[in-house]
């Protein structure tokens, strides 16, 4: 029986832990991402050893393939290319997080609420009336986000009164094909 190659095992573990870290989010994902980085550095060493010392090109190829999956992230690229094109997108920076909004050509949107170390994403449909953007969120409905924004000088500003512990978000548009 043939012995399992450490490079192949670490290649599979590297890809698994990377995507598992993105999936779980939270503070535990930070530690897991450091662990994944250590696996990646050790994997690079083993890949070089496989090609130059052992001349094992199969393990070398699998290791390089695993590194390419994590570095170039083709899974996310394929998912994004299957969605409708983005017609407007913007961001709102905070001290520890950054909110973002993507408006797509098919009148859908993704709203990243910028939760620290968590993935808090909302989606739904939007309508545009002159300089007003109205977001119709799918369930679950966000409690602290406002659904009406006004376009002004390449910014999207939330409407509504600011509460004591909350503020209105102002999104700087980086892509804008709606308001010109």
C-alpha positions as semicolon CSV with decimal commas, in nm:
position;residue;x (nm);y (nm);z (nm)
1;X;0,000;0,000;0,000
2;X;0,127;0,341;-0,093
3;X;0,188;0,603;0,175
4;X;-0,019;0,924;0,162
5;X;0,180;1,227;0,058
6;X;0,192;1,514;0,311
7;X;0,186;1,776;0,034
8;X;-0,143;1,642;-0,103
9;X;-0,298;1,623;0,245
10;X;-0,190;1,979;0,331
11;X;-0,313;2,105;-0,008
12;X;-0,661;1,973;0,064
13;X;-0,652;2,104;0,422
14;X;-0,533;2,447;0,303
15;X;-0,827;2,493;0,063
16;X;-1,075;2,348;0,312
17;X;-0,967;2,570;0,603
18;X;-0,955;2,881;0,384
19;X;-1,315;2,844;0,266
20;X;-1,434;2,721;0,606
21;X;-1,287;3,039;0,760
22;X;-1,477;3,257;0,513
23;X;-1,796;3,066;0,585
24;X;-1,791;3,074;0,967
25;X;-1,686;3,437;1,017
26;X;-1,653;3,576;1,367
27;X;-1,357;3,597;1,600
28;X;-1,279;3,226;1,572
29;X;-1,228;3,278;1,199
30;X;-0,939;3,514;1,273
31;X;-0,749;3,241;1,455
32;X;-0,838;2,988;1,187
33;X;-0,712;3,227;0,916
34;X;-0,375;3,256;1,095
35;X;-0,362;2,876;1,113
36;X;-0,448;2,856;0,742
37;X;-0,167;3,100;0,664
38;X;0,081;2,883;0,853
39;X;-0,039;2,579;0,658
40;X;0,008;2,779;0,336
41;X;0,366;2,873;0,422
42;X;0,448;2,513;0,511
43;X;0,278;2,401;0,189
44;X;0,504;2,628;-0,017
45;X;0,807;2,468;0,145
46;X;0,672;2,117;0,073
47;X;0,590;2,208;-0,290
48;X;0,948;2,322;-0,348
49;X;1,076;2,005;-0,185
50;X;0,850;1,789;-0,404
51;X;0,970;1,941;-0,730
52;X;1,342;1,991;-0,661
53;X;1,428;1,707;-0,422
54;X;1,174;1,427;-0,470
55;X;1,082;1,501;-0,836
56;X;0,720;1,418;-0,751
57;X;0,534;1,625;-1,010
58;X;0,185;1,501;-0,915
59;X;0,212;1,632;-0,558
60;X;0,376;1,949;-0,693
61;X;0,083;2,005;-0,932
62;X;-0,179;1,945;-0,664
63;X;-0,001;2,185;-0,428
64;X;0,024;2,457;-0,694
65;X;-0,343;2,403;-0,781
66;X;-0,442;2,448;-0,414
67;X;-0,239;2,769;-0,389
68;X;-0,401;2,901;-0,709
69;X;-0,752;2,828;-0,577
70;X;-0,684;3,031;-0,262
71;X;-0,487;3,314;-0,422
72;X;-0,694;3,373;-0,737
73;X;-1,030;3,259;-0,589
74;X;-1,195;3,134;-0,909
75;X;-1,506;3,018;-0,721
76;X;-1,595;3,376;-0,622
77;X;-1,511;3,499;-0,973
78;X;-1,747;3,244;-1,132
79;X;-2,028;3,327;-0,888
80;X;-1,991;3,701;-0,952
81;X;-1,979;3,656;-1,332
82;X;-2,312;3,468;-1,323
83;X;-2,486;3,763;-1,153
84;X;-2,625;4,070;-1,322
85;X;-2,368;4,346;-1,388
86;X;-2,317;4,618;-1,125
87;X;-2,446;4,961;-1,228
88;X;-2,363;5,144;-0,904
89;X;-2,159;5,056;-0,600
90;X;-2,034;5,249;-0,302
91;X;-1,881;5,224;0,043
92;X;-1,913;5,392;0,381
93;X;-1,607;5,364;0,603
94;X;-1,622;5,335;0,980
95;X;-1,339;5,295;1,230
96;X;-1,345;4,914;1,239
97;X;-1,570;4,823;0,946
98;X;-1,684;4,934;0,606
99;X;-2,038;4,916;0,473
100;X;-2,096;4,866;0,102
101;X;-2,383;4,863;-0,142
102;X;-2,399;4,710;-0,490
103;X;-2,686;4,796;-0,723
104;X;-2,725;4,559;-1,017
105;X;-2,871;4,607;-1,364
106;X;-3,164;4,372;-1,293
107;X;-3,282;4,605;-1,008
108;X;-3,146;4,386;-0,727
109;X;-2,896;4,493;-0,463
110;X;-2,657;4,357;-0,201
111;X;-2,605;4,558;0,116
112;X;-2,310;4,465;0,337
113;X;-2,396;4,608;0,679
114;X;-2,031;4,604;0,787
115;X;-2,056;4,391;1,099
116;X;-1,715;4,349;1,263
117;X;-1,582;3,997;1,201
118;X;-1,926;3,879;1,089
119;X;-2,098;3,860;0,754
120;X;-2,414;4,069;0,772
121;X;-2,550;4,080;0,417
122;X;-2,892;4,194;0,303
123;X;-3,044;4,180;-0,042
124;X;-3,360;4,275;-0,223
125;X;-3,490;4,495;-0,502
126;X;-3,453;4,867;-0,552
127;X;-3,634;5,146;-0,735
128;X;-3,494;5,478;-0,852
129;X;-3,707;5,790;-0,876
130;X;-3,501;6,092;-0,990
131;X;-3,236;6,127;-0,718
132;X;-3,407;5,896;-0,465
133;X;-3,314;5,531;-0,417
134;X;-3,563;5,310;-0,232
135;X;-3,443;4,970;-0,109
136;X;-3,696;4,688;-0,064
137;X;-3,515;4,443;0,165
138;X;-3,584;4,070;0,156
139;X;-3,629;3,901;0,493
140;X;-3,471;3,930;0,745
141;X;-3,539;4,302;0,759
142;X;-3,250;4,507;0,900
143;X;-3,342;4,704;1,212
144;X;-3,086;4,983;1,205
145;X;-3,054;5,040;0,830
146;X;-3,263;5,291;0,643
147;X;-3,432;5,203;0,317
148;X;-3,431;5,545;0,146
149;X;-3,119;5,712;0,012
150;X;-3,067;6,036;-0,180
151;X;-2,808;6,082;-0,456
152;X;-2,602;6,399;-0,419
153;X;-2,266;6,478;-0,585
154;X;-2,159;6,113;-0,630
155;X;-2,273;6,020;-0,278
156;X;-2,573;5,820;-0,156
157;X;-2,696;5,962;0,175
158;X;-2,946;5,785;0,400
159;X;-3,260;5,977;0,482
160;X;-3,398;5,994;0,830
161;X;-3,324;6,153;1,162
162;X;-3,009;6,050;1,338
163;X;-3,068;5,883;1,672
164;X;-2,842;5,927;1,970
165;X;-2,636;5,609;1,915
166;X;-2,685;5,574;1,540
167;X;-2,598;5,789;1,245
168;X;-2,694;5,809;0,880
169;X;-2,462;5,628;0,641
170;X;-2,314;5,817;0,346
171;X;-2,192;5,596;0,062
172;X;-1,916;5,722;-0,167
173;X;-1,997;5,584;-0,513
174;X;-1,707;5,418;-0,692
175;X;-1,916;5,301;-0,986
176;X;-2,216;5,496;-1,108
177;X;-2,413;5,430;-1,427
178;X;-2,752;5,537;-1,287
179;X;-2,702;5,904;-1,201
180;X;-2,484;6,094;-1,445
